[in-house]
């Protein structure tokens, strides 16, 4: 029996079986998720899994996704209520759509947890039944998720409120050409974006996020110079790597603030003897 099955039309039936078979853990990476996707998970999860199973869920909570209706944070809050042992993570620029059951089976697909992804769009992917590959897929997604912001239920509720205000302001702005409506939308959007940055930095300063990211990148790519690390870090954390913000001391600019945070992270890891600078490249010790 083949350990790789092509998934074309009606791929969600394979996802249904994967969810139903889960006993201990499901890992999901879906940039977009709506109420339809959450209802799909809840309807197909075993009662025992709902009460005691663990769900690791990686998504992209960027305000633009919420305003466009591509992601529904209120649905995610419902999911956390239905499956208490849910660990929710946010990372911008997430694109992978991956579903893993008990490190035993994995689906890698183009389909998000949305109505379109599950039943309307033409999606394509594979079901992997080889345990070693499924376990590696699970490990890769979890490692990547841990570079993002863990989102607790209270934090998600606060973000839901900010997102709802931004969405309402957007709808008013669409219906009105007034500068007041446009200004209200910009303010509400900025408030939602600020709330998301608070989530990103809830566990500590910016360099604490970069500590984990540097370790991840060196494990993945091998030795890298600081110049090579910068664009890779920027790709993972575009929301934190703001090239319009300089570090200013006594009125003098000392370069981009986020790059100074990268340097602080490198020095922290060096003091912990986790990385070392050999020549011009950082490498794991």
C-alpha positions, 0 to 999 in steps of 0.5 A: 500500500502506498504511503503517499496518496494524492489528494485532489477533489474532495480532499476534505474527506481525507482531512475528516478521517485524519481528524477523526483518527486523532487520539492525543494531538493534532497539529495545524498550520493554516494561514486563513481560518473561518467559522466553517473551518472551526465547525469542521474540526469540531464536528469531526473530532472525537469527544474524548479528543475535544476534552483531553486532546492537544491542538497546536494551531499556527495561523496568521492573525494580521489585521488585513486578513481579518478585515477581508474576512479571510480569518475569524479570530472569534471562531478561533476563540470558540475553538479554544473553548471547545478544545481546552488544550489548544496552543495558538500561535501567530506568525505573519507571512505564513503560507504552509497548509499542514495537518498532522495527526498523532505524528502518524499521518500528515496532509500537506495541501493548498487548502486553508480551513475555510469554506473555499479551502474545504469545499469550493476551491480546486485544491491539491495535496498529499496524504503521508502515511509514513510515520517517520515523514509525518513525525518530521513534518510535525516537528518542522511545523511546531519548531516554526510555530514557536518562532511566533507569538503564543496567543492565550485566550485572554489575549485573543479576546482583547485582539478580537475586540480590536479586530471587530472595531477595525472591521466595523470602521472599514465597513463604514469607510467603504460606505462613506467617502468622508475623511472622518470615516477614513481617519477612523478606519486608519486609527482602528486598523492601527489599534488592531496592529498595535494589539498584535505587536503586543502579543508578539512581544508579550514574552519579552523584548524584541531580542528575545524573539530573535534569540529563538529565530537565530537558533532556528536559522542556524540549525536549518542553514548552518553557519551564517554571517550577520549580513546573511541572518538579517534578511532571513530574520526579516522574512520571518518577522516583517512586523518586527523588522521596521526599517523606518525606525532607527536607534537614536542616542543623543540625537544621532542615528545608529542604524535600524533598531531591529538590527540592534536587537539582532546583535543583542540576541547574538551576544546573549547566545554567545554568552550562553555558549550556544553560538560562536563567531568563527571568522565572519559567520555565526555557528552553533556550539 
